[in-house]
Structures are given as structure tokens and as C-alpha cells.
Amino acid sequence: MVYWLKKEDRYSLQSPFISEIYRDLQSFLIDSQVKDLELEEIRENLLKDQEVLEIEDFGAGSIKLKKNKFRKTSNVTKYSTTGRKFSQVYQYFCNLTPANHVLELGTCVGINTKYLDKVTKGELFTFEGSEALWRKAQEKPISKRTHFLLGNIKDILPQHLEEKGKVDFVLIDATHNYQGSLIYYETLRSYIHETSIIILADIHWSKEMEKAWKEIIQFPEVTLSIDFYECGVLFFRKSLSKTHYILSI
């Protein structure tokens, strides 16, 4: 109840920066209704895919699937992937950055990967800990700018960042617990810049995730944060006054 009482709409936004972003996001979602329809065909095929995957889970698992590491692709797609609207939200915010070095932590079956690939200008690196999901995500062809990395993210992310340097856009959609979320953010902190954007998915998925989100937005480098309930967006522009918004789409 407290969350919904604090939520704002576009008419109550005072900052020109956030007002413009919110208005442009809504326009982007309207314009995108007829775009990337082939990616939704891939989603529909995955929802029908009966292949059983043996999934190694490094995090909080799935509320509906966590009791069994053997899961049908259709169920993983149904219960563990982002809906079309938020895949497009991720595209929009990636577009606000230079999008030369883009990271996705948590590939799953690769739907968000394909959406992000469409707006990446340089290279997209997507990280996945489960070999079965890593393989499944690569079954459909994707551009050469996207690279699929396999391994425990907390182990392989630091080396990647040391080699590749500053990041423009990051989608954190893995582990889904307090410790993992904080580890990922702490690892990324030294590699963000003024126009970087980081999105943390599922910030209200559990009390652990809510705790992680509340702590992350207090870091001094975070100058603007937006809570869209399904995800949280972090900005690092020094010209902005530290503000937190709760918005709907």
C-alpha cells in the first residue's frame, strides 16, 4: 500500500530531466508496438518448447520452479522471463547511453538478449551460469556484436571488466537475492561513468531484493533512481540532485 501511495504520474514531475525521460519512454513504448515482432515469435516458440533443461541455479531460483532443477523450456520461458513491455523498457534506457559496452547479467533463454542486441551500437556481453540456458539462448541466430559468456557471474564479471573497461548500460537480471545483487553492483561501481545506466530487475520480487534496492540507491554516485516496480533504473549524472521516483508505465 505504501508503494502505491508514493507513486507519481507525469503531471506531478517537477524535474525537466525526468519529465522528458518519462514522456519519451511512453512514446517509445507506443512506437514499439509494431517493432521486433520476430522476437515475439521466438518467445512463442519457446513457450511451446518441451525440451527439459537441467538448470544449475546460483541464486534464489524461481518461486514456481525452484524445487526441481529439471525444467521444461516452456515453463522457464513462462515464469522466468521478462514480458514484452519491459524488454522494450530496457531497450529505451540502453538507447539513452552510448551503448558501446552493454552487459546483461542473466541470459536465461535469451529474449532480453535479443531485444538489447537490436539497440547495441558496440558489443553486448551476456552472462549466464547455467550451461543448459546458455546453450538454449544461442539456438536462434543473433548478430556478431553479441557474445555469450558462461560461468558463475561473480567469478567471471571482474575479469571481463578489467579487460574491457567502462560500461555504458547494464541489466542485472540474475541471482535475485540480496547478496548477489550487492556483489554485482559493487563490482560494477568502478566501471560506470556519467552517462552509464544500470537497471536492476525484480526489485520487489522478495524482501531481500527490496533491501538490496534500498541500499543501492543510497550509494553516493547514484544521483537519480526510478522504481518501475518490476525494475529499478539508476543514473549517475553529477548535474542531478539525488532524487528517487516511483513511476508506472
C-alpha positions in Angstrom: 0.0 0.0 0.0 2.8 2.4 0.9 4.4 1.8 -2.5 1.3 2.8 -4.4 0.7 5.9 -2.3 4.1 7.2 -3.1 3.8 6.6 -6.9 3.8 9.7 -9.1 2.4 10.4 -12.6 3.8 12.6 -15.4 1.8 15.6 -14.3 3.5 15.7 -10.8 7.1 15.5 -12.1 8.9 18.8 -11.5 12.4 18.0 -12.9 12.7 18.7 -16.7 15.2 15.8 -17.0 12.9 13.1 -15.5 9.8 14.6 -17.1 11.4 14.3 -20.6 12.6 10.8 -20.0 9.2 9.6 -18.8 7.4 11.3 -21.7 9.8 9.9 -24.2 9.6 6.4 -22.7 5.9 6.4 -23.1 6.2 7.5 -26.7 8.9 4.8 -27.3 6.6 2.1 -26.0 3.7 3.2 -28.2 6.0 3.3 -31.3 7.5 -0.1 -30.4 4.2 -1.9 -30.6 4.8 -2.8 -34.2 8.6 -3.4 -33.9 10.6 -6.5 -33.3 7.7 -8.8 -33.8 10.0 -11.6 -34.9 11.4 -11.6 -31.3 7.9 -12.3 -30.0 7.7 -15.2 -32.5 10.8 -16.6 -30.8 9.1 -16.2 -27.4 6.0 -18.0 -28.6 8.1 -20.9 -29.9 10.0 -21.1 -26.6 6.6 -21.2 -24.8 5.8 -24.3 -26.8 9.3 -25.9 -26.4 9.0 -29.1 -24.4 12.8 -29.7 -24.1 13.8 -30.5 -20.5 16.7 -28.5 -19.3 19.0 -29.3 -16.4 19.5 -25.9 -14.8 22.2 -25.1 -12.4 20.9 -22.3 -10.2 23.3 -19.9 -8.5 20.7 -17.6 -6.9 17.2 -17.5 -5.4 15.7 -19.7 -8.1 12.1 -19.4 -9.3 9.1 -19.2 -6.9 7.2 -21.7 -9.0 10.1 -23.8 -10.4 12.8 -23.8 -7.8 12.0 -27.3 -6.3 13.2 -29.0 -9.5 16.4 -28.4 -11.4 14.9 -30.2 -14.4 12.6 -27.7 -16.1 10.8 -27.6 -19.4 11.9 -24.7 -21.6 8.3 -23.7 -21.9 8.0 -23.3 -18.1 11.2 -21.4 -17.8 10.0 -19.0 -20.5 6.6 -18.6 -18.9 7.8 -18.0 -15.3 11.4 -16.7 -15.6 11.5 -14.2 -18.5 10.6 -10.5 -18.9 7.4 -9.6 -20.6 7.5 -7.7 -23.9 6.9 -4.2 -22.4 9.8 -4.4 -20.0 12.1 -5.8 -22.7 11.3 -2.6 -24.6 11.8 -0.5 -21.5 15.4 -2.0 -21.3 15.9 -1.1 -25.0 14.8 2.5 -24.3 17.2 3.1 -21.4 20.0 1.4 -23.3 19.4 3.9 -26.1 20.0 6.8 -23.6 23.6 5.6 -23.3 26.4 5.4 -25.8 25.6 1.6 -25.9 29.1 0.7 -26.9 29.8 -1.7 -24.0 26.5 -3.3 -22.9 26.2 -6.0 -20.3 23.3 -8.4 -19.4 23.8 -10.4 -16.2 21.5 -13.4 -16.5 20.8 -14.5 -20.1 18.1 -17.1 -19.3 16.6 -18.2 -22.7 17.9 -15.1 -24.4 14.8 -13.0 -25.0 16.1 -9.8 -23.4 19.4 -10.5 -25.1 17.8 -10.3 -28.5 16.0 -7.1 -27.6 19.2 -5.5 -26.3 21.1 -6.7 -29.4 18.8 -4.5 -31.5 19.9 -1.3 -29.8 23.6 -2.1 -29.0 26.0 0.1 -31.1 29.2 -1.6 -30.0 29.3 -5.0 -28.2 26.8 -6.8 -25.9 28.1 -9.3 -23.4 25.5 -11.6 -21.8 26.5 -13.7 -18.8 24.8 -17.0 -17.8 25.7 -19.5 -15.1 23.6 -22.4 -16.3 25.1 -24.2 -19.3 21.7 -25.5 -20.4 20.3 -22.0 -20.6 23.5 -20.6 -22.2 23.1 -23.2 -25.0 19.3 -22.7 -25.4 19.8 -18.9 -25.7 22.1 -19.4 -28.7 19.8 -21.7 -30.7 18.4 -18.7 -32.8 20.9 -16.7 -34.8 22.0 -13.3 -33.4 24.3 -10.6 -34.6 28.1 -10.9 -34.2 28.1 -7.9 -31.7 26.6 -10.2 -29.0 28.8 -12.5 -27.0 27.5 -15.3 -24.7 29.7 -15.9 -21.6 29.3 -19.0 -19.4 30.2 -19.2 -15.8 29.4 -18.1 -12.3 28.9 -14.3 -12.8 30.5 -13.2 -9.6 33.7 -15.0 -10.7 33.9 -14.1 -14.4 32.5 -10.5 -14.3 35.6 -8.9 -12.6 38.0 -10.2 -15.2 35.7 -9.1 -18.1 35.5 -5.6 -16.6 39.3 -5.4 -16.1 39.8 -6.3 -19.8 37.0 -4.2 -21.3 36.8 -1.2 -19.0 34.0 1.3 -18.6 30.4 0.1 -19.1 27.5 2.1 -20.7 24.5 0.0 -19.9 24.0 -2.9 -17.6 20.9 -5.1 -17.0 21.2 -7.1 -13.7 18.7 -9.9 -14.0 20.5 -12.7 -12.2 20.6 -14.4 -8.8 17.7 -12.3 -7.4 18.8 -12.2 -3.9 20.3 -9.6 -1.6 23.9 -10.8 -1.5 24.2 -11.4 -5.3 22.7 -8.0 -6.2 25.0 -6.1 -3.9 28.1 -8.1 -5.2 27.2 -7.3 -8.8 26.6 -3.6 -8.1 29.8 -3.3 -6.0 31.8 -5.0 -8.8 30.4 -2.6 -11.4 30.8 0.7 -9.4 34.4 1.3 -10.6 33.4 1.0 -14.2 30.5 3.3 -14.5 30.7 6.8 -16.0 28.5 9.9 -16.1 26.1 8.6 -18.8 26.0 5.0 -17.7 22.7 3.4 -16.7 22.2 0.3 -14.6 18.9 -1.5 -14.3 18.2 -4.0 -11.5 15.3 -6.3 -12.4 12.7 -7.7 -10.0 13.4 -5.2 -7.2 10.1 -6.1 -5.4 10.4 -9.9 -6.1 11.2 -10.5 -2.4 12.1 -8.7 0.8 15.8 -9.5 0.0 15.6 -7.7 -3.3 13.8 -4.7 -1.8 16.5 -4.5 0.8 19.2 -4.6 -1.9 17.4 -1.9 -4.0 17.0 0.4 -1.0 20.7 0.1 -0.1 22.0 0.5 -3.7 20.1 3.8 -4.3 21.8 5.3 -1.3 25.3 4.9 -2.8 26.7 8.4 -3.3 27.3 8.0 -7.0 23.6 7.3 -7.7 22.0 10.7 -8.4 18.7 9.6 -9.8 16.7 6.3 -9.3 13.4 5.3 -10.8 11.3 2.5 -9.3 9.0 1.0 -12.0 8.1 -1.9 -9.6 9.3 -4.6 -12.0 12.7 -3.0 -12.2 14.8 -0.1 -10.9 16.8 2.3 -13.0 20.0 4.0 -11.8 21.5 7.2 -13.2 24.9 8.7 -12.3 24.9 12.2 -13.7 26.6 14.6 -11.4 24.4 17.5 -12.5 21.3 15.9 -11.0 20.2 16.3 -7.4 19.8 13.0 -5.6 16.2 12.0 -6.1 14.1 8.8 -6.1 10.9 8.4 -8.1 8.2 5.7 -8.1 6.6 5.6 -11.5 4.3 3.3 -13.5 4.2 2.6 -17.2 
